[in-house]
Amino acid sequence: MLRTQTKFFTTSVATYAAAKPAAKGKAQGFSKASSGYVRPASKRITSATLYKNWTDTMHTAKLNKNAKEVNLPIFKPSKLDESLNKMSNFSPTQLKHLYHLGSFKKNQYRELFALPSSLIREDTIGKLISQINNSKGSKRIIVTGEPGVGKSTLLAQLHAYAIDSNYLVLNIPYPELFLNGRNDFFLDETTQLYVQPMYLKKLLSKILKGNDEKVLSSLKLQKDHKFSFTTLGGTKNVELKKGESTVLDLLKSNVNANIRGLQFKTLIEELFAQKEVPILFTVDNFSRVLTRSFTDYRDTENRLILTLKFQITDIIMSIVSGKIKFANPKSSFVGAISGSDRTNKTLPVGLNKIEEDVYIKKYHYDPSYANLLKQGKVEEFELSKMSKEDVKRLLDFYTDCDIIPTKELQNKTLDQLTDEKFFISGNGNPRELLKSITLAYR
């Protein structure tokens, strides 16, 4: 019975389709009749468009334009004692350089506040600056700590300190950008390292805009350098003279893409060889480099390429290992791990916290990176959570910013709210504290 009904239904449909005349220019069947409907054009994504990744939107769409402004003292590294254990704003000069350097990371809830502000803690930035200044020679430090404890914020404070102290700052905020397989690259036959021209162009621009031009122009080149630049009018030679040209001239030089790796290598050599200005070289999300031995790039035989085969990674690890030496004793390297990256045994072995196990796979332990960390005698700076007093200072600031729900403030004193939020935030985790305030209610 079921077969008969199915056969009848199929025959009826076929008969109806055959009887109905086909539309002009269309095949027979159940094609949709023309209704004059015009498909709308795709949305154009611009810097002011919300039609993009939400994290990127929060970072770039200026959602903080309606945030309440709170008057705070300016962070003055030259008078650090006056800023310790207080909420502070960055000065306009500091903000300008920090934005260009990429010191403010995504997903830090900055849209809640009119201006980037920070709690200057004595046991974090105060201790780190003291550790750098009191050393007899240059330092190589890795900042560790649980996710959300404030490692990127600490680096931003360190950048502000360095800018006000006439340091020259080089910052790499996202190693993922030169390891994710999305940049052009080629193999330099001279060095046998892979170079990424477009990424280096952006990095050089950040170094130029993120530092004071007076500092850059004060550094005379110690060697003669010659580069070529091809335009529609022909090839031009860029000649930089020893003792006359400056690091500023080197950064502003337009060169061909195929020798941009040479330009970056020359910049590093010139900066680290001079003794006049201290260098602060920082890498955020440094764990991305240490925990993945291979990039997302492939060679001509379709094999994944080692991270150490890329010029930028090679230079970073040469600085970490001490192969590239600091001529100025105040110069330092500071890297910070990320809670978003996976963990393995490479960093603990490199810091001499655990014994090496040569029998485990490279995915769990890379001896190349561990040995480079040991060669550079890298030190660990473990970032602690906030104390109850720190949480209280932040809650007092959040109250002034009107970001704490009214129901949270009803029938509770500041001390009671501090005890509650200190517990909810995992005993003083800054990110979890903000989450408990902003994501607790719909």
C-alpha positions as CSV (number, residue, x, y, z in Angstrom):
1,M,0.0,0.0,0.0
2,L,2.8,2.3,0.9
3,R,4.6,1.6,-2.4
4,T,1.5,2.3,-4.4
5,Q,1.0,5.7,-2.7
6,T,4.6,6.7,-3.1
7,K,4.5,5.7,-6.8
8,F,1.3,7.6,-7.3
9,F,2.7,10.8,-5.6
10,T,5.9,10.6,-7.7
11,T,3.9,10.2,-10.9
12,S,1.6,13.1,-10.1
13,V,4.4,15.4,-9.3
14,A,6.2,14.5,-12.5
15,T,3.0,15.0,-14.5
16,Y,2.5,18.5,-12.9
17,A,6.0,19.5,-13.6
18,A,5.8,18.4,-17.3
19,A,2.4,20.2,-17.8
20,K,3.6,23.5,-16.4
21,P,5.5,25.6,-19.0
22,A,9.1,26.4,-18.1
23,A,10.1,30.0,-17.5
24,K,12.0,31.7,-20.2
25,G,15.7,31.0,-19.9
26,K,15.3,28.5,-17.1
27,A,15.3,24.7,-16.9
28,Q,12.2,22.7,-16.1
29,G,11.6,21.8,-12.5
30,F,10.9,23.6,-9.3
31,S,13.0,26.7,-9.9
32,K,11.8,29.8,-8.0
33,A,9.7,32.2,-10.1
34,S,11.2,35.6,-10.7
35,S,9.8,38.1,-8.2
36,G,12.0,41.1,-8.8
37,Y,14.0,40.4,-5.6
38,V,17.4,41.9,-5.7
39,R,20.0,40.5,-3.3
40,P,21.5,43.3,-1.1
41,A,25.2,44.2,-1.5
42,S,27.5,42.7,1.1
43,K,28.3,45.0,4.0
44,R,31.4,47.0,3.8
45,I,33.6,46.4,6.9
46,T,35.4,49.6,8.0
47,S,37.1,50.7,11.3
48,A,33.7,52.0,12.4
49,T,31.7,48.9,11.5
50,L,30.4,46.5,14.1
51,Y,30.1,43.8,11.5
52,K,33.3,42.0,12.4
53,N,34.8,39.9,15.2
54,W,33.4,41.1,18.6
55,T,36.8,41.1,20.3
56,D,38.2,43.3,17.5
57,T,35.1,45.5,17.6
58,M,35.6,46.2,21.4
59,H,39.3,47.0,20.7
60,T,38.8,49.4,17.8
61,A,35.2,50.8,17.8
62,K,35.7,53.4,20.6
63,L,32.9,51.9,22.7
64,N,34.3,53.9,25.7
65,K,33.2,57.3,24.3
66,N,30.3,57.4,26.8
67,A,32.3,56.1,29.8
68,K,32.5,58.3,32.8
69,E,35.7,60.2,33.2
70,V,37.4,60.0,36.6
71,N,40.2,62.4,37.6
72,L,43.3,60.4,38.5
73,P,47.0,61.3,39.1
74,I,49.4,60.8,36.2
75,F,51.8,57.9,36.4
76,K,55.2,59.5,36.9
77,P,58.0,56.9,36.8
78,S,60.6,59.5,37.8
79,K,58.7,59.9,41.1
80,L,57.7,56.3,41.4
81,D,57.1,56.4,45.1
82,E,54.3,58.9,44.7
83,S,52.4,56.6,42.3
84,L,52.8,53.3,44.1
85,N,49.7,51.5,45.3
86,K,47.5,54.1,43.6
87,M,45.2,54.2,40.6
88,S,46.9,56.3,37.9
89,N,46.3,57.5,34.3
90,F,49.0,57.6,31.6
91,S,50.1,61.0,30.4
92,P,49.2,62.0,26.8
93,T,52.9,61.4,25.7
94,Q,52.9,58.0,27.3
95,L,49.5,57.1,25.7
96,K,50.7,58.1,22.2
97,H,53.8,55.8,22.4
98,L,51.9,53.0,24.1
99,Y,49.3,52.9,21.4
100,H,51.9,52.7,18.7
101,L,53.9,50.1,20.5
102,G,50.8,47.9,20.9
103,S,51.0,47.9,24.7
104,F,47.2,47.8,25.1
105,K,46.0,44.3,24.3
106,K,42.6,43.1,23.2
107,N,40.0,41.8,25.6
108,Q,41.2,43.9,28.6
109,Y,37.7,45.5,29.1
110,R,39.1,49.0,28.3
111,E,35.8,49.9,26.8
112,L,34.5,50.4,30.3
113,F,36.8,53.3,31.0
114,A,37.2,56.7,29.4
115,L,41.0,56.4,29.5
116,P,43.5,53.6,30.1
117,S,44.2,53.6,33.8
118,S,46.2,51.2,35.9
119,L,46.9,50.3,39.5
120,I,50.6,50.9,40.1
121,R,51.4,48.1,42.6
122,E,54.6,48.1,44.6
123,D,55.1,44.3,44.5
124,T,54.7,44.2,40.7
125,I,56.0,47.2,38.7
126,G,57.9,48.5,41.7
127,K,59.8,45.3,42.2
128,L,60.4,44.7,38.5
129,I,61.9,48.2,38.0
130,S,64.1,47.6,41.0
131,Q,65.2,44.3,39.7
132,I,66.3,45.8,36.4
133,N,68.0,48.9,37.8
134,N,69.9,47.2,40.6
135,S,71.5,44.6,38.4
136,K,75.1,44.9,37.5
137,G,74.5,44.0,33.9
138,S,71.7,43.6,31.4
139,K,68.7,41.4,32.4
140,R,66.7,38.8,30.7
141,I,63.4,38.2,32.5
142,I,60.3,36.1,31.8
143,V,57.1,37.3,33.5
144,T,54.9,34.3,34.6
145,G,51.6,34.0,36.4
146,E,48.1,32.6,36.0
147,P,45.8,33.8,33.2
148,G,44.3,37.3,33.9
149,V,46.7,38.2,36.6
150,G,48.0,41.3,34.8
151,K,51.1,40.3,32.8
152,S,50.3,42.5,29.8
153,T,49.3,45.4,32.0
154,L,52.7,45.1,33.8
155,L,54.4,45.3,30.4
156,A,52.4,48.4,29.5
157,Q,53.5,50.0,32.8
158,L,57.1,49.1,32.1
159,H,56.8,50.7,28.6
160,A,55.6,53.9,30.2
161,Y,58.5,53.8,32.6
162,A,61.0,53.2,29.8
163,I,59.6,56.1,27.6
164,D,59.8,58.6,30.5
165,S,63.3,57.3,31.3
166,N,64.6,57.9,27.7
167,Y,64.8,54.2,26.8
168,L,64.4,53.0,23.3
169,V,61.6,50.5,23.3
170,L,61.0,47.6,20.9
171,N,57.8,45.6,21.6
172,I,56.4,42.5,19.9
173,P,52.8,42.1,21.3
174,Y,51.6,39.2,19.1
175,P,54.1,36.6,18.0
176,E,51.2,34.8,16.4
177,L,51.2,37.4,13.6
178,F,54.5,36.2,12.3
179,L,53.9,32.5,13.0
180,N,50.3,31.9,11.7
181,G,51.2,31.5,8.0
182,R,49.4,34.6,6.8
183,N,52.5,36.8,5.8
184,D,54.5,36.7,2.7
185,F,57.9,35.1,3.2
186,F,61.0,33.9,1.3
187,L,64.2,32.1,2.1
188,D,67.3,34.3,2.3
189,E,70.0,32.3,0.6
190,T,72.7,34.2,2.6
191,T,71.5,33.5,6.1
192,Q,69.3,30.5,5.3
193,L,66.5,32.1,7.3
194,Y,63.0,32.9,6.2
195,V,62.2,36.7,6.0
196,Q,58.7,38.3,6.1
197,P,58.9,41.7,4.3
198,M,55.4,43.0,5.1
199,Y,55.5,42.0,8.8
200,L,58.9,43.7,9.1
201,K,57.6,46.8,7.4
202,K,54.9,47.1,10.0
203,L,57.2,46.3,12.9
204,L,59.8,49.0,11.7
205,S,56.9,51.5,11.5
206,K,55.9,50.7,15.1
207,I,59.4,51.1,16.3
208,L,59.6,54.5,14.5
209,K,56.3,55.8,15.8
210,G,56.5,54.3,19.3
211,N,59.8,56.1,20.2
212,D,60.8,59.7,20.6
213,E,62.4,61.0,17.4
214,K,64.9,62.9,19.5
215,V,66.2,59.7,21.0
216,L,66.4,58.0,17.6
217,S,68.2,61.0,16.0
218,S,70.7,61.1,18.8
219,L,72.2,57.7,17.9
220,K,74.8,57.9,15.1
221,L,75.4,54.8,13.0
222,Q,78.6,53.0,13.7
223,K,79.0,51.5,10.2
224,D,78.3,52.5,6.6
225,H,75.2,51.0,5.1
226,K,73.9,50.9,1.5
227,F,70.4,49.8,0.4
228,S,68.5,49.9,-2.9
229,F,65.0,51.2,-3.6
230,T,63.3,50.6,-6.9
231,T,60.6,53.0,-8.2
232,L,58.9,53.7,-11.6
233,G,61.7,56.1,-12.3
234,G,64.4,53.5,-11.7
235,T,66.6,52.2,-8.9
236,K,67.9,54.5,-6.2
237,N,70.7,53.8,-3.8
238,V,70.2,54.7,-0.1
239,E,73.5,55.4,1.4
240,L,73.9,55.9,5.2
241,K,77.3,57.2,6.5
242,K,79.0,56.2,9.6
243,G,79.0,59.0,12.2
244,E,76.7,61.2,10.1
245,S,73.5,59.2,9.6
246,T,71.3,58.2,12.5
247,V,69.1,55.4,13.6
248,L,66.2,57.6,12.6
249,D,67.5,57.8,9.1
250,L,67.8,54.0,9.0
251,L,64.2,53.5,10.1
252,K,62.9,56.1,7.6
253,S,64.8,54.5,4.7
254,N,62.6,53.0,2.0
255,V,64.2,49.8,0.8
256,N,63.2,46.9,-1.5
257,A,61.1,44.2,0.0
258,N,63.8,41.6,-0.7
259,I,66.3,43.4,1.5
260,R,64.0,44.4,4.3
261,G,65.4,41.6,6.4
262,L,68.8,43.1,6.0
263,Q,67.4,46.5,7.1
264,F,65.9,45.0,10.3
265,K,69.1,43.0,11.0
266,T,71.1,46.2,10.6
267,L,68.8,48.1,13.0
268,I,69.2,45.4,15.7
269,E,73.0,45.4,15.3
270,E,73.2,49.2,15.5
271,L,70.9,49.5,18.5
272,F,72.5,46.8,20.6
273,A,76.1,47.9,19.8
274,Q,75.6,51.5,21.0
275,K,76.1,52.5,24.7
276,E,74.4,55.9,24.8
277,V,70.7,54.8,25.1
278,P,69.4,51.7,27.0
279,I,67.2,49.3,25.1
280,L,64.1,47.7,26.4
281,F,63.1,44.7,24.2
282,T,59.8,43.1,25.2
283,V,57.8,40.2,23.8
284,D,54.2,39.6,25.0
285,N,52.7,36.1,24.6
286,F,56.2,34.8,24.5
287,S,54.9,31.3,25.4
288,R,53.6,31.1,21.8
289,V,57.2,30.9,20.6
290,L,58.4,28.5,23.3
291,T,55.5,26.0,23.1
292,R,55.2,25.5,19.4
293,S,58.3,24.3,17.6
294,F,56.8,24.7,14.1
295,T,55.1,27.6,12.4
296,D,52.0,27.3,10.1
297,Y,54.2,27.9,7.1
298,R,55.3,25.2,4.8
299,D,58.4,24.9,2.6
300,T,58.7,23.8,-1.0
301,E,58.3,20.2,0.0
302,N,55.1,20.9,2.0
303,R,56.7,20.4,5.3
304,L,56.1,22.6,8.3
305,I,58.9,25.1,9.0
306,L,60.6,25.3,12.4
307,T,60.0,28.6,14.2
308,L,63.8,29.0,14.6
309,K,64.2,29.1,10.9
310,F,62.5,32.5,10.7
311,Q,64.6,35.6,11.0
312,I,62.4,37.4,13.6
313,T,62.4,34.3,15.9
314,D,66.1,33.8,15.4
315,I,66.8,37.4,16.5
316,I,64.5,37.2,19.5
317,M,66.1,34.0,20.8
318,S,69.6,35.4,20.0
319,I,68.8,38.3,22.3
320,V,67.4,35.9,25.0
321,S,70.4,33.6,24.8
322,G,73.0,36.4,24.9
323,K,74.3,35.8,21.4
324,I,73.3,39.3,20.7
325,K,74.7,41.2,23.6
326,F,73.6,44.5,25.2
327,A,76.3,47.2,25.1
328,N,74.4,49.4,27.5
329,P,74.3,47.7,31.0
330,K,70.8,49.1,31.6
331,S,69.3,47.4,28.6
332,S,67.0,44.5,29.2
333,F,64.8,41.8,27.6
334,V,61.4,41.2,29.2
335,G,59.0,38.5,27.9
336,A,55.6,37.6,29.3
337,I,53.8,34.3,28.9
338,S,50.1,34.1,28.0
339,G,47.3,32.2,29.6
340,S,45.7,31.5,26.2
341,D,48.7,29.5,25.1
342,R,49.2,25.8,26.0
343,T,51.9,24.8,28.4
344,N,54.7,22.3,28.2
345,K,58.0,21.6,29.9
346,T,60.3,23.9,27.8
347,L,60.0,27.0,30.0
348,P,60.3,25.2,33.4
349,V,63.4,23.3,32.1
350,G,64.9,26.5,30.7
351,L,64.4,28.2,34.1
352,N,66.0,25.2,35.9
353,K,62.7,24.5,37.8
354,I,62.5,20.9,36.7
355,E,64.9,18.3,35.3
356,E,65.2,17.7,31.5
357,D,63.5,14.6,30.1
358,V,65.1,13.8,26.7
359,Y,62.7,11.0,25.9
360,I,59.5,13.0,25.5
361,K,58.3,14.4,22.2
362,K,59.2,17.9,21.0
363,Y,55.5,18.8,21.3
364,H,55.9,18.5,25.1
365,Y,59.5,19.7,25.4
366,D,61.8,21.5,22.9
367,P,65.5,21.2,24.0
368,S,66.6,23.9,21.5
369,Y,64.6,26.6,23.3
370,A,65.4,25.3,26.8
371,N,69.1,25.5,26.1
372,L,68.8,29.0,24.7
373,L,67.0,30.1,27.9
374,K,69.8,28.5,30.0
375,Q,72.5,30.2,28.0
376,G,71.0,33.6,28.6
377,K,70.6,32.9,32.3
378,V,67.0,34.0,32.0
379,E,65.3,34.8,35.3
380,E,61.6,34.3,36.3
381,F,59.5,37.1,37.6
382,E,56.3,35.5,39.0
383,L,53.5,37.9,39.1
384,S,51.4,37.6,42.2
385,K,47.7,38.2,42.6
386,M,46.3,41.3,44.2
387,S,45.9,41.7,47.9
388,K,42.6,42.7,49.6
389,E,43.8,46.2,49.8
390,D,44.5,46.3,46.1
391,V,41.0,44.9,45.4
392,K,39.5,47.6,47.6
393,R,41.4,50.3,45.7
394,L,40.1,48.9,42.4
395,L,36.5,48.6,43.7
396,D,36.6,52.2,44.9
397,F,37.8,53.3,41.4
398,Y,35.1,51.1,39.7
399,T,32.4,52.7,41.9
400,D,33.6,56.2,40.7
401,C,33.3,54.9,37.1
402,D,29.7,53.7,37.7
403,I,30.4,50.2,36.3
404,I,29.3,48.4,39.5
405,P,25.6,47.5,39.4
406,T,23.4,49.4,41.9
407,K,22.2,46.2,43.5
408,E,25.8,45.3,44.3
409,L,26.2,48.6,46.3
410,Q,22.9,48.4,48.2
411,N,23.1,47.3,51.8
412,K,26.9,46.6,51.5
413,T,29.8,48.6,52.8
414,L,33.0,48.8,50.7
415,D,34.7,46.4,53.1
416,Q,31.9,43.9,52.7
417,L,31.9,44.2,48.9
418,T,35.7,43.8,49.0
419,D,35.5,40.5,51.0
420,E,32.9,39.2,48.6
421,K,34.7,40.2,45.4
422,F,38.1,39.0,46.7
423,F,36.7,35.6,47.1
424,I,34.8,35.5,43.8
425,S,37.8,36.8,41.8
426,G,39.9,33.8,42.9
427,N,41.7,35.7,45.7
428,G,42.7,38.7,43.7
429,N,42.7,38.0,40.0
430,P,42.2,41.3,38.2
431,R,40.4,39.9,35.1
432,E,38.1,37.7,37.2
433,L,37.3,40.7,39.3
434,L,36.1,42.6,36.3
435,K,34.2,39.6,35.0
436,S,32.4,39.3,38.3
437,I,31.3,42.9,38.0
438,T,30.4,43.2,34.3
439,L,29.2,39.6,33.4
440,A,27.3,38.7,36.6
441,Y,24.0,40.2,35.5
442,R,22.2,40.5,32.2
